[in-house]
Amino acid sequence: MKETGLSEEKIRNILDDSKRQDLKYEHVLSSMCTYPHRIAVEAHMQFIESNMGDFGLFQGTYNLEKEVLSMLSHLLHHPDASGYTTTGGTESNIQAIRSMRNLFLQRSKCDKPNLVVPDSAHFSFDKVSDILDVELRKASLDEHLRVSIDSVNSLIDENTIGLVGIAGSTEFGQVDPIDKLSEIALKNNIFLHIDAAFGGFVLPFLEEVYKFDFLLPGVTSIAIDPHKMGLSTIPSGVLLFRSSDFLESLKADTPYLTVSTQYTLTGTRSGAAVAATYAVMNFLGKEGYRKMVSECMDLTHYLLKKLADMDVHPLIEPVMNVVALEVPKSDIVRSRLANEFNWQVSITQNPHGLRLVIMPHVTFEMIDSFVQDLKQVLQTI
Ligand code: PLP
């Protein structure tokens, strides 16, 4: 930091210049985030100084958080759920597994707890494993890229604290057979966390019904991210538990604050993101999210139709607006799309493919232009 501050004008110029270097979402087909809704941005700005880490000072924002939790608890079919707003899927996953581990260790002696996750689990579970010293056991996937129930069963032992099911996997947008995972969890008396960070704001609004939430009796916690398909601002995640015991197991005393205990991972938390989530959820309502999801799915099917005409096919029939394509040399295709045409796409690891996420910022014109560019790359690969 310099001794003397810069002028406002100079700072604005630097910021404008930096902003110009950021990619616009109009070139992005790889991200699970998008432009937040206008009303979310307004609410975010209005509550910019609000700190939910000391919510006794911010009673109004705290009430908004309670409303957000209540709306999502109802959406996920368990009005009595307890939880809090996190910074996103990673924090929700860490805290969900931490509470599982704490409750498991309260009732059983165990030197090395383990957790069974699908091979398609987000890399946040590798962080979970490292932070919590819980062994990660990765269950293989079936031909539809859903977790194999046989593989899950074979990995469970007396040190297994619980299972993870994915409702909208990062790479494939696939939904695990969560009804079966729920049965296994109940049979083995272990916990079941559902990572619906992406799919939580998609599945309830699709025409086809997928069972993935608290309606299934074995499901003990769910991560759902308003800052992905919820159109809220970053950082906005939500973690919900079936019972308050889970939250209690995360309790820390906070002697110098206006509230005497915290259950969260971070101390200071964004009240702005809470207000943003409240605003957009109330503005759109279920009807608005249904429309948004339906538009994303229309675009997804439009893309698939155009690609089929070029003999490019998806690895699985997409459940949601995530498409993994069978494309040879996908890593080279990805970098050529970026270098020659300024498109950001990503690749899947296992199996290899080209991955596109059709977020609400995507338009028919974007897809037409992308398909044309992809065709050119594939012709010369
Ligand atoms: N879980 C899933 C299924 C995800 O797709 C992601 C991110 O894309 C995460 C967790 C992590 O979310 P965040 O980046 O908000 O921490």
Boltz pocket constraint, residues with backbone or C-beta under 6 A from the ligand:
constraints:
  - pocket:
      binder: B
      contacts: [[A, 32], [A, 87], [A, 88], [A, 89], [A, 90], [A, 91], [A, 93], [A, 122], [A, 124], [A, 166], [A, 168], [A, 169], [A, 170], [A, 195], [A, 196], [A, 197], [A, 198], [A, 225], [A, 237]]
      max_distance: 6.0
